[in-house]
Amino acid sequence: MRKFVTVVLAVLFALPAIALAETFKNVSVVDVNCSQKVAANPDAHARSCALQCQKSGYGIWTADHKFLKLDAAGNAKVIDQLKNSNAKDHLRVDVTGDVQGDTLKVDSIKLL
């Protein structure tokens, strides 16, 4: 019985440490360098600028107007997708990952 209680307590204490993936659908993706400049209208941000400023990294504007930076893996995926896109602006993504402070640890991201 003591082992059972110990296991249950260990699981209960570990639950808050387990991050639950969040999904953000049809959200704007912009480079960090321009994120504040285009906050009022991120859809007007040009793909050419996003590629030019790629060294600053990328982030998304959430529905509640919060900017979340993407982790390194997410940045790499966005760069690849932007390079293969014909979009001129209106850069939107569906993204899933774990929010850790002001950073999104990306599991998957798809440029729409």
N, C-alpha and C positions, 0 to 999 in steps of 0.2 A: 504494500500500500504506500509506503514511504517513497519508493521509486516512482510510482505513478504520480504522486503529488509533485515530486521534484520535476518530472518531465512536463507536467501540465504547467507548472509555474515558469519553467524555462521557455515554453512555447508562448505563453502569455506575455512575458517580458520581451520576447524577440519580435512579436507582431509589430510594434511601432517602428522597428528598425527596417522592416520590409517595405520597400517603396512600391507603391502601386502605380503602374503606368497610366498616364493620362493621354487622351487623344484630343488633338486640336484640329478641327476640320475647316478647310477653306479660309486659312488665316494668311495674312500678308507676311512675306519674308523679305527682309532688307538687310543690307550690310550694317554693321555696328557703327561705322564711320558716319553714315547718313541717317541713322535711326531717329535722332531727335529732329533733324531738319524736315523729315517727311512724315513725322508723327501724325499730323493733321490729315494727310492724304497719302498713305503709303502705296496705294495703287498707282500713283503717278510716277513712282520711282522707276527709272529706266533699267532694263537688264544690262545695258552697256555699262552703266555706272556701278551696278552691283558687282559686275565682273572686274571692273577697274579697281574697286575698293575691297577685293576679296581678302586681302591680308589682314583686314580689321576683324574678319569673322562675320558671322550672320546671326540673326535672331528673328523671332516672330513677334508680331503684335497680336496679343490675345483679344478675345471679344470684350474683356473688361479693361482694355487699354493698358495692359501691362506688357513690358518688353522683356522677353526671355531670350538670353543668349543661347546659341547652340554650342554643344561640346565639339571637340575636334572632329569626331567621326561624323557628326551632323554637318559640320562645315564642309568636309570633303565631299559628302553626298550632294549637298546643294551646289557646290562648284561644278561637279560633274553634270548634274542635271541642267544647270543654267547654260553650260557650254553646248549642250545638245538640244537646247530649246530654240524655237523661233520667236518666242514672245518678245515684244518690245518693252512692255511694262505690265502692270497688273499681275505681279508675281505672287501667286498664291500656292499654298501647300496644304496637304494633309500630313500631320506629323504625330507620332506616338513616342512617348518617352517618360522618363522620371524627372520631375521638377526637383531640383536641389538648389534652394535659394533662388537666385536670379538666373540660373542656368538650366537648360533642358538637356538631359542626357538622352540623346536620340536613339530610339530603337529602330524606327523606320520613318522615312520622309519621302513624299512624292510631290513633285512639282505638278500643279494642275494645268 
